[in-house]
Amino acid sequence: ESNRFLKIIEKTEHNINYNRQFSAHRHDFIEIIWVCGGLSTQIVDSKMYEVRENELLIIPENSPHYEKNEFYQGYVLLFTYDLFNNQQAQVLKNLNILHL
């Protein structure tokens, strides 16, 4: 599913290396990695995170990050605050969960 404010990418064994990037980069959107099987090793703001089955990793907007390995099945959700109305966006911006 996709629109200009939200994109959902399903990671399966057939597209396991989808959009793999080994060098640090930034996005102007929030990225949520949901691992349903396997393991994803991510480097975010110079910290390593091993995301295992049934775990989420939230990558805040403009955080330098890259994937050390992405041998997992699951979903990647990409969204901007424009997905929400002004009041909802402000509530989300105030939540520490999106600004780790």
TIRO-2110 file (N, C-alpha, C; in Angstrom, 1 decimal):
// TIRO-2110
0.9, -1.2, 0.0, N, 1, A
0.0, 0.0, 0.0, CA, 1, A
0.9, 1.2, 0.0, C, 1, A
0.4, 2.3, -0.7, N, 2, A
1.3, 3.4, -0.8, CA, 2, A
0.5, 4.7, -1.2, C, 2, A
0.8, 5.8, -0.6, N, 3, A
0.4, 7.1, -1.1, CA, 3, A
1.5, 8.0, -0.9, C, 3, A
1.3, 9.3, -1.1, N, 4, A
2.5, 10.2, -1.0, CA, 4, A
3.0, 10.5, 0.4, C, 4, A
2.2, 10.1, 1.4, N, 5, A
2.6, 10.2, 2.8, CA, 5, A
2.9, 8.9, 3.6, C, 5, A
2.6, 7.8, 2.9, N, 6, A
2.8, 6.5, 3.6, CA, 6, A
3.1, 5.5, 2.5, C, 6, A
4.1, 4.7, 2.8, N, 7, A
4.5, 3.6, 2.0, CA, 7, A
4.8, 2.4, 2.9, C, 7, A
4.2, 1.2, 2.5, N, 8, A
4.4, 0.0, 3.2, CA, 8, A
5.1, -1.0, 2.2, C, 8, A
6.3, -1.5, 2.7, N, 9, A
7.0, -2.5, 1.8, CA, 9, A
7.0, -3.8, 2.6, C, 9, A
6.5, -4.8, 1.9, N, 10, A
6.6, -6.2, 2.5, CA, 10, A
7.9, -6.8, 2.1, C, 10, A
8.6, -7.3, 3.1, N, 11, A
9.9, -8.0, 2.9, CA, 11, A
9.6, -9.5, 3.0, C, 11, A
9.9, -10.1, 1.9, N, 12, A
9.7, -11.6, 1.8, CA, 12, A
11.0, -12.2, 1.4, C, 12, A
11.0, -13.6, 1.4, N, 13, A
12.2, -14.3, 0.9, CA, 13, A
12.6, -13.9, -0.5, C, 13, A
11.6, -13.5, -1.3, N, 14, A
11.8, -13.2, -2.7, CA, 14, A
12.4, -11.8, -2.9, C, 14, A
12.2, -10.8, -2.0, N, 15, A
12.7, -9.5, -2.1, CA, 15, A
13.6, -9.1, -0.9, C, 15, A
14.2, -10.1, -0.3, N, 16, A
14.9, -9.9, 1.0, CA, 16, A
16.0, -8.8, 0.9, C, 16, A
16.6, -8.5, -0.3, N, 17, A
17.6, -7.5, -0.4, CA, 17, A
17.0, -6.2, -1.0, C, 17, A
15.7, -6.0, -0.8, N, 18, A
15.0, -4.8, -1.4, CA, 18, A
15.7, -3.6, -0.9, C, 18, A
16.2, -2.7, -1.8, N, 19, A
16.7, -1.4, -1.4, CA, 19, A
17.8, -1.4, -0.3, C, 19, A
18.6, -2.4, -0.3, N, 20, A
19.6, -2.6, 0.7, CA, 20, A
20.7, -1.5, 0.5, C, 20, A
21.1, -0.8, 1.6, N, 21, A
22.1, 0.3, 1.5, CA, 21, A
23.1, 0.0, 2.7, C, 21, A
24.4, 0.0, 2.3, N, 22, A
25.4, -0.3, 3.2, CA, 22, A
26.1, 1.0, 3.8, C, 22, A
25.8, 2.1, 3.2, N, 23, A
26.4, 3.3, 3.7, CA, 23, A
25.3, 4.2, 4.4, C, 23, A
25.8, 4.9, 5.4, N, 24, A
24.9, 5.7, 6.2, CA, 24, A
24.1, 6.7, 5.3, C, 24, A
22.9, 6.9, 5.6, N, 25, A
22.0, 7.8, 4.8, CA, 25, A
20.9, 8.3, 5.7, C, 25, A
20.2, 9.3, 5.3, N, 26, A
19.1, 9.9, 6.1, CA, 26, A
17.9, 10.0, 5.2, C, 26, A
16.7, 10.1, 5.9, N, 27, A
15.4, 10.2, 5.2, CA, 27, A
14.7, 11.4, 5.9, C, 27, A
13.8, 12.0, 5.1, N, 28, A
13.0, 13.1, 5.7, CA, 28, A
11.6, 12.5, 6.1, C, 28, A
11.6, 11.2, 6.4, N, 29, A
10.4, 10.5, 6.9, CA, 29, A
10.8, 9.6, 8.0, C, 29, A
9.8, 9.1, 8.7, N, 30, A
10.0, 8.1, 9.8, CA, 30, A
9.9, 6.7, 9.2, C, 30, A
10.8, 5.8, 9.6, N, 31, A
10.8, 4.5, 9.1, CA, 31, A
10.6, 3.5, 10.3, C, 31, A
9.7, 2.6, 10.1, N, 32, A
9.5, 1.6, 11.2, CA, 32, A
9.8, 0.2, 10.5, C, 32, A
10.7, -0.5, 11.1, N, 33, A
11.0, -1.8, 10.6, CA, 33, A
10.3, -2.8, 11.6, C, 33, A
9.5, -3.7, 11.0, N, 34, A
8.8, -4.7, 11.8, CA, 34, A
9.3, -6.1, 11.3, C, 34, A
10.0, -6.8, 12.1, N, 35, A
10.6, -8.1, 11.8, CA, 35, A
9.6, -9.2, 12.2, C, 35, A
9.2, -9.9, 11.2, N, 36, A
8.2, -11.1, 11.4, CA, 36, A
9.0, -12.4, 11.5, C, 36, A
10.2, -12.4, 10.9, N, 37, A
11.0, -13.6, 10.9, CA, 37, A
12.4, -13.3, 10.5, C, 37, A
13.4, -14.0, 11.1, N, 38, A
14.8, -13.7, 10.8, CA, 38, A
15.3, -12.6, 11.7, C, 38, A
16.3, -11.9, 11.2, N, 39, A
17.0, -10.9, 12.0, CA, 39, A
17.5, -9.7, 11.1, C, 39, A
17.3, -8.5, 11.6, N, 40, A
17.8, -7.3, 10.9, CA, 40, A
18.8, -6.6, 11.9, C, 40, A
20.0, -6.4, 11.4, N, 41, A
20.9, -5.6, 12.1, CA, 41, A
21.0, -4.2, 11.5, C, 41, A
20.7, -3.2, 12.3, N, 42, A
20.6, -1.8, 11.9, CA, 42, A
21.6, -1.0, 12.7, C, 42, A
22.2, 0.0, 12.0, N, 43, A
23.1, 1.0, 12.7, CA, 43, A
22.3, 2.3, 12.6, C, 43, A
21.9, 2.9, 13.8, N, 44, A
21.2, 4.1, 13.8, CA, 44, A
21.9, 5.1, 14.7, C, 44, A
22.3, 6.2, 14.2, N, 45, A
23.0, 7.2, 15.0, CA, 45, A
24.2, 6.5, 15.7, C, 45, A
25.0, 5.7, 15.0, N, 46, A
26.2, 5.0, 15.4, CA, 46, A
25.9, 4.0, 16.5, C, 46, A
24.7, 3.6, 16.7, N, 47, A
24.4, 2.5, 17.7, CA, 47, A
23.8, 1.3, 16.9, C, 47, A
24.3, 0.1, 17.3, N, 48, A
23.8, -1.1, 16.6, CA, 48, A
22.6, -1.7, 17.3, C, 48, A
21.6, -2.1, 16.5, N, 49, A
20.4, -2.7, 17.0, CA, 49, A
20.2, -4.0, 16.2, C, 49, A
20.0, -5.1, 17.0, N, 50, A
19.6, -6.3, 16.4, CA, 50, A
18.1, -6.5, 16.6, C, 50, A
17.3, -6.5, 15.5, N, 51, A
15.9, -6.5, 15.6, CA, 51, A
15.4, -7.9, 15.2, C, 51, A
14.8, -8.6, 16.2, N, 52, A
14.5, -10.0, 16.0, CA, 52, A
13.0, -10.2, 15.7, C, 52, A
12.6, -11.4, 15.5, N, 53, A
11.2, -11.7, 15.2, CA, 53, A
10.2, -11.1, 16.2, C, 53, A
9.2, -10.5, 15.7, N, 54, A
8.1, -9.8, 16.5, CA, 54, A
8.6, -8.6, 17.2, C, 54, A
9.7, -7.9, 16.7, N, 55, A
10.2, -6.7, 17.2, CA, 55, A
10.1, -5.6, 16.2, C, 55, A
10.0, -4.3, 16.7, N, 56, A
10.0, -3.1, 15.8, CA, 56, A
11.2, -2.3, 16.1, C, 56, A
11.7, -1.6, 15.1, N, 57, A
12.7, -0.6, 15.2, CA, 57, A
12.2, 0.7, 14.6, C, 57, A
12.1, 1.8, 15.3, N, 58, A
11.7, 3.0, 14.8, CA, 58, A
13.0, 3.9, 14.5, C, 58, A
13.1, 4.3, 13.3, N, 59, A
14.2, 5.2, 12.9, CA, 59, A
13.6, 6.6, 12.6, C, 59, A
13.9, 7.5, 13.5, N, 60, A
13.4, 8.9, 13.4, CA, 60, A
13.8, 9.5, 12.1, C, 60, A
13.0, 10.5, 11.7, N, 61, A
13.4, 11.3, 10.5, CA, 61, A
14.8, 11.9, 10.7, C, 61, A
15.5, 12.0, 9.6, N, 62, A
16.8, 12.6, 9.6, CA, 62, A
17.9, 12.0, 10.4, C, 62, A
17.7, 10.7, 10.9, N, 63, A
18.7, 10.0, 11.7, CA, 63, A
19.6, 9.2, 10.7, C, 63, A
20.9, 9.4, 10.8, N, 64, A
21.8, 8.6, 10.0, CA, 64, A
21.7, 7.2, 10.3, C, 64, A
21.5, 6.3, 9.3, N, 65, A
21.4, 4.9, 9.6, CA, 65, A
21.8, 4.1, 8.3, C, 65, A
22.0, 2.8, 8.5, N, 66, A
22.2, 1.9, 7.5, CA, 66, A
22.0, 0.5, 8.0, C, 66, A
21.8, -0.4, 7.0, N, 67, A
21.5, -1.8, 7.4, CA, 67, A
22.8, -2.6, 7.3, C, 67, A
23.2, -3.3, 8.4, N, 68, A
24.4, -4.1, 8.4, CA, 68, A
24.0, -5.5, 7.7, C, 68, A
22.8, -6.0, 8.0, N, 69, A
22.3, -7.1, 7.3, CA, 69, A
20.8, -7.0, 7.4, C, 69, A
20.1, -7.6, 6.5, N, 70, A
18.6, -7.5, 6.5, CA, 70, A
18.0, -8.8, 6.1, C, 70, A
18.5, -9.9, 6.7, N, 71, A
18.0, -11.2, 6.4, CA, 71, A
16.8, -11.5, 7.2, C, 71, A
15.7, -10.8, 6.9, N, 72, A
14.5, -10.9, 7.6, CA, 72, A
13.3, -10.8, 6.7, C, 72, A
12.2, -11.3, 7.2, N, 73, A
10.9, -11.1, 6.6, CA, 73, A
10.1, -10.2, 7.5, C, 73, A
9.3, -9.4, 6.9, N, 74, A
8.4, -8.5, 7.7, CA, 74, A
8.0, -7.3, 6.8, C, 74, A
8.0, -6.1, 7.5, N, 75, A
7.4, -4.9, 6.8, CA, 75, A
8.3, -3.7, 7.1, C, 75, A
8.4, -2.8, 6.2, N, 76, A
9.0, -1.5, 6.4, CA, 76, A
7.9, -0.5, 6.2, C, 76, A
7.6, 0.3, 7.2, N, 77, A
6.6, 1.4, 7.0, CA, 77, A
7.3, 2.7, 7.0, C, 77, A
7.1, 3.5, 6.0, N, 78, A
7.7, 4.8, 5.8, CA, 78, A
6.6, 5.8, 5.8, C, 78, A
6.7, 6.8, 6.7, N, 79, A
5.6, 7.8, 6.7, CA, 79, A
6.1, 9.2, 7.1, C, 79, A
5.4, 10.2, 6.8, N, 80, A
5.7, 11.6, 7.2, CA, 80, A
4.6, 12.1, 8.1, C, 80, A
4.8, 13.1, 8.8, N, 81, A
3.8, 13.7, 9.7, CA, 81, A
2.6, 14.2, 8.9, C, 81, A
2.8, 14.4, 7.6, N, 82, A
1.7, 14.9, 6.7, CA, 82, A
0.6, 13.9, 6.6, C, 82, A
0.8, 12.7, 7.0, N, 83, A
-0.2, 11.6, 7.0, CA, 83, A
-1.3, 12.0, 8.0, C, 83, A
-1.0, 12.8, 9.0, N, 84, A
-1.9, 13.1, 10.0, CA, 84, A
-2.4, 14.6, 10.0, C, 84, A
-3.5, 14.9, 10.6, N, 85, A
-3.9, 16.3, 10.7, CA, 85, A
-3.0, 17.0, 11.7, C, 85, A
-3.1, 18.3, 11.7, N, 86, A
-2.1, 19.1, 12.5, CA, 86, A
-2.1, 18.7, 14.0, C, 86, A
-3.3, 18.5, 14.6, N, 87, A
-3.3, 18.1, 16.0, CA, 87, A
-2.7, 16.7, 16.2, C, 87, A
-3.0, 15.8, 15.4, N, 88, A
-2.4, 14.4, 15.5, CA, 88, A
-0.9, 14.5, 15.3, C, 88, A
-0.5, 15.2, 14.3, N, 89, A
1.0, 15.3, 14.1, CA, 89, A
1.7, 15.9, 15.3, C, 89, A
1.1, 16.9, 15.9, N, 90, A
1.7, 17.6, 17.1, CA, 90, A
1.9, 16.6, 18.2, C, 90, A
0.8, 15.8, 18.4, N, 91, A
0.9, 14.7, 19.5, CA, 91, A
2.0, 13.8, 19.2, C, 91, A
2.1, 13.3, 17.9, N, 92, A
3.2, 12.4, 17.6, CA, 92, A
4.5, 13.0, 17.7, C, 92, A
4.7, 14.2, 17.4, N, 93, A
6.0, 14.9, 17.5, CA, 93, A
6.4, 15.0, 19.0, C, 93, A
5.4, 15.1, 19.9, N, 94, A
5.7, 15.2, 21.3, CA, 94, A
6.0, 13.9, 22.0, C, 94, A
5.7, 12.8, 21.3, N, 95, A
6.0, 11.4, 21.8, CA, 95, A
7.5, 11.1, 21.7, C, 95, A
8.1, 10.7, 22.8, N, 96, A
9.5, 10.4, 22.7, CA, 96, A
9.8, 9.2, 21.9, C, 96, A
8.8, 8.3, 21.7, N, 97, A
9.0, 7.1, 20.9, CA, 97, A
9.5, 7.3, 19.5, C, 97, A
9.1, 8.4, 18.9, N, 98, A
9.5, 8.7, 17.5, CA, 98, A
10.8, 9.5, 17.5, C, 98, A
11.4, 9.8, 18.6, N, 99, A
12.6, 10.6, 18.7, CA, 99, A
13.6, 10.0, 19.6, C, 99, A
13.9, 8.7, 19.4, N, 100, A
14.8, 8.0, 20.3, CA, 100, A
16.2, 8.6, 20.2, C, 100, A
END
